[in-house]
Amino acid sequence: MKVHPELDHPEVILHDGAHLLETVTSNIAIHMPTSNPDEPEWVTPRLETHSRPFLHGVMRRYLLERGIIREDDITVANWEEARRDGRRVIGVNGLR
């Protein structure tokens, strides 16, 4: 999958040096590969209020409750791989 520059939207991604947290305006999710290459899954950073505080937004919570996305650690390296491989990285509504 090729990333199309005309579809890219600049966004500042917040991280703690190792793990992604969110963007300036929204929560984030990355389309991550699985053991079955035909079934990638959406992953959002794990919310840890003590060490990685960030917004637990409405859409993020909605998607988690329905099993559409799952929480896990997402590293800066994971994000760089996703961008390099042309995988989707999305921001979702960050409202509380």
C-alpha positions in Angstrom: 0.0 0.0 0.0 1.5 3.3 -1.1 1.1 6.5 1.0 -0.2 9.3 -1.1 1.2 12.7 -0.2 -2.0 14.4 -1.2 -3.8 12.4 1.5 -1.3 13.0 4.2 -2.2 15.4 6.9 0.5 16.7 9.2 0.0 16.1 12.8 2.2 16.3 15.9 2.5 12.9 17.6 3.2 12.9 21.3 5.4 10.2 22.8 7.4 9.5 26.0 10.6 8.8 24.1 9.8 5.1 23.5 6.0 4.8 23.3 3.3 6.7 21.4 0.7 8.5 23.4 -1.6 10.5 21.1 -1.6 13.3 18.7 -2.0 17.0 19.7 -5.7 16.8 18.7 -6.8 13.2 19.0 -6.2 9.7 20.1 -4.2 7.5 17.7 -4.5 4.0 16.3 -2.2 2.1 13.9 -3.1 -0.8 11.6 -0.7 -3.4 12.8 0.2 -6.7 11.2 -0.8 -10.0 12.8 0.3 -13.6 12.4 -2.4 -13.7 9.6 -1.3 -11.1 7.0 -4.8 -10.9 5.6 -6.2 -9.8 9.0 -4.3 -6.8 10.3 -5.8 -5.1 13.4 -6.2 -1.6 14.8 -4.1 -0.9 17.9 -4.3 2.1 20.2 -1.7 2.9 22.9 -2.3 1.4 26.3 -3.7 3.9 28.8 -1.5 3.9 31.9 -2.6 6.9 34.0 0.5 6.9 36.2 3.3 6.5 33.6 1.6 7.5 30.4 -1.3 9.9 31.0 -3.3 10.9 28.0 -6.8 11.5 26.9 -9.2 8.5 27.0 -11.4 10.0 24.3 -15.0 9.1 23.5 -14.4 7.5 20.1 -11.4 5.5 21.5 -13.5 4.2 24.3 -16.4 3.4 21.9 -14.1 1.4 19.6 -12.4 -0.4 22.5 -15.8 -1.4 24.0 -16.9 -2.9 20.6 -13.6 -4.8 20.0 -12.8 -2.7 16.8 -9.5 -1.7 18.2 -7.4 -3.1 21.1 -4.9 -1.5 23.5 -1.3 -2.4 23.4 2.1 -0.7 23.7 2.9 1.1 20.4 6.5 2.2 20.1 8.0 5.0 18.1 9.6 2.2 16.0 6.1 0.7 15.3 5.0 4.1 14.0 8.0 4.5 11.8 7.5 1.0 10.4 3.8 1.7 9.7 4.7 4.9 7.8 7.5 3.2 5.9 5.3 0.2 5.0 2.4 2.4 4.0 0.1 1.1 6.7 -2.7 3.4 8.0 -2.2 5.6 11.0 -5.4 7.4 12.1 -6.4 9.9 14.7 -9.8 9.5 16.4 -12.0 12.0 18.2 -10.3 13.0 21.5 -13.3 14.5 23.3 -14.0 13.3 26.8 
